[in-house]
Amino acid sequence: MFVRLIAVGMLALAAGHSLPAAAVGLDMPVWASLQHLPLRTLLTRVGSSTGTLLVLDRQIDPTQPVSLTTRGEPLHEVLKKIADLAAVDVAVLDSSVWLVPLGEAGRYEEADRLRQTMLARLPKFSRTALSHQATWQWDAGTTPDALVNELIADASQHQLTLSLPDLNTAIPHDHLPAASLPPLTLAERFELVAMQYGRRIEWSPSRRGQQVTGRLVPLPAASTTRSPRPAGRPTTRQPRQPVATAQPLFTLRATAPLATLIDTVASQFNLEPAIDREALRRQGIDPQTIVQLEVTDANRDELLTAIVSPLDLTWSISGTRLTITTGPATETVRP
């Protein structure tokens, strides 16, 4: 079995702010050659490499073999390709992307919208507790009720008393595969369990401000009134725009060819990339050499330096032309 997966992930950030998982990942270009992998394994690899939470609905066979080859298409197109191969739909939620049965995506997306609307109506204390973010992991064989009880205990750590009286009747006894999830809000973690069984949770505050009761109800019908989401980024929880005079900061986690990284960065700044291939050849450097790096909150210059420095290369900008070469860096003229 041959497996190769390369993903380039880039995200513009205003200082101190972050994007939800789904928004982070959907526009990332993905290079992959994955042959005859079980669907669940394939999704795990793609999700891990792009930093996107991909969830496979329990109604879909996780063992069906899927082969996938991509050459830099954005993640949302890759997911559509996977969905076509597996005969499923893609539901884009606020902080995750689900593969669900055909015709069901709208119901999951509507449930996600209702969760946000419902939370906005809760008292501030309850809303704050349910918005607390944390990572989440469990071992193979864990049952859904054990996960929910763990979340109820988590809420109690924030002085919020939650109850789900119909938990045992609405969600069947089941044993789940192991999982390790990125930071999600407490409300999102509850919904992640409930939605696997065709349910969502309606939270109702009691007359006591620190008690909330949840009722497990079926997923809603798809909304026919709201505007469709764009193919790429979800429309919810958009980041605050940076001040126009501030230099944007970037986070980049990448394992990709040098030429691909330079093309990706150049496109972010409307620059024309120019790699001095003859100079690189004299130094024995192939533009397709794989570069691995991870930078956080880096400006443009720091980002470019982080890409070329592992190969002892230099960069310069003149007008709108970004040049990558060897030897001393020339003066940078900012466009």
N, C-alpha and C positions, 0 to 999 in steps of 0.2 A: 504494500500500500504506500503510495507516494503522497506526501503532504507537504505543501509549502504555502505559507501565508504571510503576506506583508501588508501592513496597514500604515498609512500616514495620517496622524491625527493632529489637527490644528484648530485652536480655539482662541478667538480674540476676547480678551477680558478687560473690563474696567477694573481698576485696582480694588481689591477687596470684595469682588463679586464673582459668582460662579454661575454656570448654566446647569440645568437639570441634565440627567444622564442622556435622555433621548435627544435633547437638543445638541448635546456635545457630539454625538456620534453620527447623525444621519447624513451629513454632507462629506464625511471622510472618504477619500478614494481608497479602494481596497484592491490589492493584487493577491490572487489566490489560485492555487491549483490543489483541489481537495477531491480525492477519488474514493468513491464507495465508502463514505463515512456514515455512521448512524446519524440521523437528523439531529438528535440532541447533542451529540459530540460536535457536529459541524457548527451548530449555533453557539456552543460554548466557546469554540475557537474564535469565531468571528466576533462574538461579544467581548471576549477578553482582549482581543487585539485592537478593538476600536473604543474600548471603554464604555460600551453601551449595554444596558441590561436587556437581554433578549430572553423572553419567557415563552416556553412551549406549552400550550394548553394541554391538559391531561387527556383530552379526548382524541388527540392526534398521536399516532403511533410513533414513539421516539426512536424506534430501532430501524425504521425504513431507511435503506441506503440512499444517499444523495451524492452526486458528483457535481462539482462546481469549479468553473474556471472564470476568473475575472481579470481585467487588465486596467485597473484604475477607475472603474466606475464608482460613483458615490454609493455609500452604504444603502441608501433607500432604494436604489435600483438593484443592488445585490440582493436585498431582502425580497424584493418583488420576484426576482429570478428564482430564489429559493422557494418562495410561496408557489410559483407556477410549477416547479418540479415536484413539490410535495402535495399539490392540489389543496392548498389552504389559503386563508386570507391573512393580511397584515393589519394589525390594529396599533396605531401610534398613540400612546398615552403620554401623560405629562412627564414621567420619569422612566418609562420603559417602553419597549416595543414587544408586542405579542404576536405569535403565530397561532391563529384560531381557525375553527372550522369555516368552510366556505359560507359566505353570506352573513357571518356573525360579527365582523369587525366593527360595524356601526354600533352594535349593542355595547361592546366593551368600551368604545370611545365615549359613548353617551354616559355610561356608568362612571367613567373617570370625570367627566364634566359635572355630573350630579354630586360626586364626592366633594369637589371644590366648592360648589354652591352651598352644599350643606354645612361644610366647615365654616364658611363665612358667616353663617347664621348662628353659630354656637356662641355661648358666652366667651369672653376673651380668655379666661383662665383655661377652659376646656380646649379652646382652639390652640392655645399656646402649647399645651401638653401633647395634643395630637399631632402637632407640627414638629415635634422633636425628632431630629434625624439621628440614625445610628446604622451601622453595618449590621448584617444578620447572616448567620450561618447555622446549619444543623447537619446532623449525621444521617446517613441512609437508614431508613426504617422509622424515622420520626413520624408521628401521626399529626394530622391537622389540628386536633383539639389540644395536643401538647403545645403546638406552636402558638395557638390563640391564647392559651393560658399563660404562656411565657410573655406575650405582649400585654396581657392584662396586668401581670406582675410588673412589667416595665412601666406601665402607666402609673401604678401605685408609687413608684419611685419619684414621680412628679406630683404626688398628692392628688392624683385623679383616680376616682373609683369607677371602673367600667364593668358592665355586666352584659352578657350575651345569653339570655335564658334559653333561646332556641338553638344553641350551638349544636348539641348532640343530635337533634332531630333534623336540622337543615343540612348539615355536612356529614356525609357517611364516614364510617371508619375506613381509614386508608393508611398506607405506608408510602412515604415519599422518598425520592432519591436525595442524596446529599446535595447541598447547595451552599454557596457563599456569595452573598449579595452586597452591592455597594451601598452607601448611605441612602436610606429612604426614610420618609417621615413615618411616625407611628401609624397614622391613618392609612398610608400607602401599604404598609406591611400587613395590616388587617385586610385590606382590599385584595392584596395579592393572594392570600389564602382563600378568601371567599370567592373570588372570581374563578379560581380553578374548579369550582363546583357550581358554576352558573349563578352565583349569588353576589350581591353587594350589601353593604351595611348602612342602614339608616340610623344615625345617632340622634337621640333625643335627650336634652338635659332634663334632669329632675328639678324639683323646686330647691333642692340643695345645690349650691353652685359648683360643688366638686364631685358630683356624681352624674354619670352619663350612661344611658341604656342603649344598647345596639340591637336592632332588629334585622335579621337576615332575610332579604327579599330577593326575588328573581332579578336577573339582569333586565334592564329596561329595553323597550323597543328602540331602534335607531332613530335619532332625531331627524326630522324632515325639514327643520326650519333653520338650523345653524349653517353657516358657510363651511364648505369643505376645507380641510387642512391642506396646506401646500404639500407638494411631493417631498420636500426636504424637511425643514425644521418644523416642529410643532409650534402652534401659535401661542401657547400659554407660557406663563412665567418667563417672559423675555427679560434679558438683563438690562439694567439701567445703562443708558448710553453714556460714554465718557464725555467729559467736557471737550469741546472742539479743539482747544489748545493743548490738551494733554496727549502725550505720545502713547498710542495703544500698546498694551502688554499682551504677550502671547504665552501660551503653554503648549509645548510640543513634545509628544512621545512618539518616537519613530524608529523603525528598522526598515530602511529602504535604500535604493541606489542613490548615490550622490546626485546624479542628474535629475532624478525624480524630486528629491528634496528641494533642489534649487528651483526647479520649475514651479513647485507648489508655493514656495515662499515668494518668488517673483510675482506670481499671479495675485497674491494677497496685497502687494504694494503697487500693482499696475506697472511693473518693471519688465523690461525685455531681457531674459537671461542669455548670457553669452559665456560659455565655458571654453577657455583656451585649451582645446584638446591637444594641440601640438606641444604646448608647454607641459601639460600633464603627462603626455607620452614620454617626454624626455626624462621625467622623474619616475617613470614606471607606474603611473597611476591611471587606472581605468575609470572613466566617468560612471561606470556601472558598479563600482565598488560599493559594497553595502556599508552604510553608516548607521550606527546605533547611538541614540542620544535621548536625553530627557531633560527639558528645561522648564522652569516655572516662572511666570511673571517676567519674561524677558522682553526688552524692547527690540526693535528691528535689528539694530547693530549687534546686540548680544546674541540674537537668534542666528544671524548669519555667521558670526564668529564661532558659535557652538557647532555649526554644521561643518565648516571647512577646517577647523583647527585639528581634528583627529588625523587629517591627512596632510597636515602642514601646508595647507593652501591659504591663499589670501583672497579677499574680495574687495571690490571698489564699485562705486556708483557714480556715473557721469550722466547727468540729465536723467533719462529714463532707462539707461542701460546698466545692467548689473553684470559685472565681469568677475569670473572666477579664474584664478591663475596661480602660478607659483611665484616665489620671490617676494620682495618687500611690497606691502600694500601701497597703492597710489592714493593720492588725495581723494577723499570722498566729497562729491558735490551733491548736496541734497536736492532732490527734485522739488 
